[in-house]
Amino acid sequence: MSLTREVKVFLDPERYRRLEEEAGRRGSSVGALIRQAVNKEIVKGEETKERKLEAAKRLVSAEEEIPGWKEIEMLIAQGHLNER
């Protein structure tokens, strides 16, 4: 991956100090730590979006077994009794 784009970010002194400390602990630069955080956040967002899409597909395709009304009533009653 070539690093060809520059981003300017303004941080308060305390956050920047914490970034420097963490980068030092990890033996990396502040820039590398920021790139790592950005990559992690983007991947997390993509994984969440994929999981939601898969769940929606399962619901629409009715791959999930849906119990009959009698079974639903029984489960509700059991849940109500377990709350006591």
Secondary structure, DSSP 8 states (H G I E B T S, - for coil): ------------HHHHHHHHHHHHHHTS-HHHHHHHHHHHHHHHHHHHHHHHHHHHHHHHHT-S----HHHHHHHHHHHHHHT-
